[in-house]
Amino acid sequence: MTNALTIQMIQADFPVGDIPGNAQRIIEHGRSAVAEGVDVVVFPELTLCGYPPEDLLLRPSLSLRIQAALDEIAAAKLPITLVFGLPWEDNERLHNAAVVMEGGELKARYYKRHLPNYQVFDEHRYFTPGLLTTTFECKGITLGLSICEDVWFDDVLEESKAAGAEIVLTLNASPFHIDRIAQRRALLMQHAQRFGLNLVYVNAAHAQDELVFDGGSMVVDDKGVLRAALPAYKTMCESVTYVRDTKGVVTLQGEYPVAELMGTEASVYEALCMGLASYVNRNGFKGVILGLSGGIDSALSLAIAVDALGADRVQAVMMPFEYTSAISQEDAKAEAELLGVTYHVLPIHSMFDAGLELLNPLFEGQAADVTEQNMQARIRGLLLMALSNKLGLMVLTTGNKSELAVGYATLYGDMCGGYNALKDVPKQLVFRLARYRNSISPAIPDRVITRPPSAELAPNQKDEDSLPSYEILDQIIERYVERDESAEDIVHAGFERDTVYRVVTLIDRNEYKRRQAPEGVRITPRGFGRDRRYPITNGWKPGV
């Protein structure tokens, strides 16, 4: 019978690029764990540099900074085993690595073997894959190592088992998209049972630009039973203890909390709040300012901003014109009052009239068209950016994924800003999220949710005057953008041919707009950001 082995999972935020700060965070967590009687502390993937570091990995000084941080951690001589991730240079090749440090000495090292190079991942750009399995011993128990993508494949676990591993520690920076936590749980439970291994899965909990790392760290026993699961979207630590039973088998001792899976709306809403809060705070903004139109997108964006930052850091501006309905003005005011934010009303009639008067000699002989509509949006963008400059508040844009997909947005108008919480949220999900938010506390007037969406840039304008119904539009966008189905595939799935070709043509044609759109939270398997890199100028035509 060996002594018990206690492993602590650090589900936390290690900011990208803050290598000295992350070294200190590792030391502080290690000291706390020593005081708690922990034996092994496991951190997320690329702990030292944060994830994803992108082209910071190409900086010539990277290895010097990493070595200085390692020296600092080693100098602390903590009487505990630390397992953390870092970029490691070996024979002029960079690896996504995990190291095992004990008492200031390097005990083991592992290089990630399966490098993801799809969706938001670019690891082949930076790293060389590892080839070998790594195990080490602590208190008579053999532990193996894996990093994120490795655990999705059989070979690393199979070879770890063959090398004598009884517990495999997996370090992760796995970003959120809808249903991702459930997928991870199912996979780990399947693999743990298949290989007869105890798995300790530690995921980061932070947001970085468009990506949200949702935590959800977990422990699965060698029978495939989920024995511990940390809540999503929280930075926290949890310790679990293993013992060797009378038959010589390493088993998990005790009972631990298993967080329930969140519903889709709750999970997405938390991701949106985390993404926005991280972006605003990390980039040093006092808060945000946004245009309230009286419509559902800006109403939901306001609620997210208040929940993410607090009402005292959010300001809203209604900028009415002659096409802005009285209902919209009433609802915008009601939203601001419900959420307790500073609210301004800036009518744009005089600016529009002055601009049109200036342009009329050049517009002579030309009928009014979308130009005048875009002028309204751009005047609003101008006012918001002026307030942003003067007040030190970031402009939060409010367009949804459905609109951005087909270009139903104005460059330098409603697309003008620094961040967009709804950038990857389809319109139908916007409605569901609004209802979800109202289930927590009143935030969005009911008629904002129930009345037909309108940009209110022309008399009696409705979104569906220019677009298919959002029920149809969102399905076509999902199939074409997220699943890579061709136009003909979508037609064969039962959608009307002219509608399909019109929508996919709009999606392709409006790539130039999306390239100039602000950053926003990614919540689907493929968003308009790092996921989808289509050429603006190209001769590709929709079809098969």
Buried (B, 14 or more C-beta within 10 A) or exposed (E): EEEBBBBBBBBBBBBBBBBEBBBBBBBEBBEBBBEEEBBBBBBBBBBBBBBBBBEBBEEEEBBEBBEEBBEBBBEBEBEBBBBBBBBBBEEEEBBBBBBBBBEBEEBBBBBBBBBBEEBBBBBEEBBBBBEEBBBBEBBEBBBBBBBBBBBBEEEBBBBBBEEEBBBBBBBBBBBBBBEBBEEBBEBBBEBBBEBBBBBBBBBBBBBBBBBBBBBBBBBBBBEBEBBBBBBBBBEEBBBBBBBBEEEEEBBBBEEBEBBEBBEBBBBBBBBBBBBBBBBBBBEEBBBBBBBBBBBBBBBBBBBBBBBBBEBEBBBBBBBBBEBBBEEBBEBBBBBBEBBEBBBBBBEBEEBBEEBBEEBEEEEEEEEEEEEBBBBBBBBBBBBBBEBBEEEEBBBBBBBBBBBBBBBBBBBEBBBBBBBBBBBBBBBBBBBBBBEBBBEEEEBBBEEBBEBEBBBBBBEEBBBEEEBBEBEBBBBBBBBBBBEEBBBBBBBEEEBEEEBBBBBBBBBBEBBEBBEEBBBBBBBBBBBBBBBBEEEEEEEEEBEE
